[in-house]
Amino acid sequence: MQRLQAAALVAGPVIFATSPFFWTNGHYGVNGGMLIALSMVPWVYGLIGEYERLRERTPTAAGLWLLLLLIGMFGTIGFGMQGFFEGVFGVGLDDRTALGRLGEYPPQSVVMLWLPGPTFPLSLLVFGLLLAWTRMAPRWVVVLICLAAIAFPVGRVLRLEWIAYVVDLLVIVPFSQLAWRAWHRTESVATTV
C-alpha cells in the first residue's frame, strides 16, 4: 500500500499537469476538465500516506490539514467537472457564459466552487509548512511545495498556458522527490522486518 501511495504522489500531479495541453481558449474543456478531476484521486491517495507520517508527529495539525485537503479535493473536482460540462454542452468556450450562469446561483456556487476551489492550493501550502515544521522533507522540497502552492492559483486563474506549465513543473518536482523517499522508505522498512 505504501508503494501505491508513493506512486500516486507522482501520478496525481502528472495527470493534473497534462490538463493545460487540452485547454481551449483558456477553458478546460472535456479532456482538460476530466484530467483535473481524475488527478485528485491518486494525488489525495498519495497525500493520505504523507498524512499518516505527519499524524505521528503532530496529530491535531495533521488532522486539520487532512480536512482542508479533502475540501480542496472537492473544489478541484468541481472545477474539473465544470470544465468537462462546459465542453460537453458547448458553453463558455468563447466567452464567460458558464461563469455568468453561476452568478444566478450564488449560495450554491460559493459552496460548490468559490470556497472549496482555492482550498486545494491552500492545503498544499499548509502541507509544505507542516513538512518544514516536522523536518520530514528536505528544505528545497518544502520551498518548492510552498512556492507552487502560492503560484498554483495564478497559473489557473490567468489561464496562460506557459504559466500553468511552469507552475505544474514546480509541483511535479517536489512531489517526485517525496514519492522517491516514500518508495525507498518502504524498502528500508521491509529489510528491517
Secondary structure, DSSP 8 states (H G I E B T S, - for coil): -HHHHHHHHHHHHHHHHHGGGG-BTTB-HHHHHHHHHHHHHHHHHHHHHHHHHHHHH-HHHHHHHHHHHHHHHHHHHHHHHHHHHHHHHT-SSSSSHHHHHHTTSHHHHIIIIITTTTHHHHHHHHHHHHHHHHT-S-HHHHHHHHHHHHHHHHHHHS--HHHHHHHHHHHHHHHHHHHHHHHHHHHHHHHH-
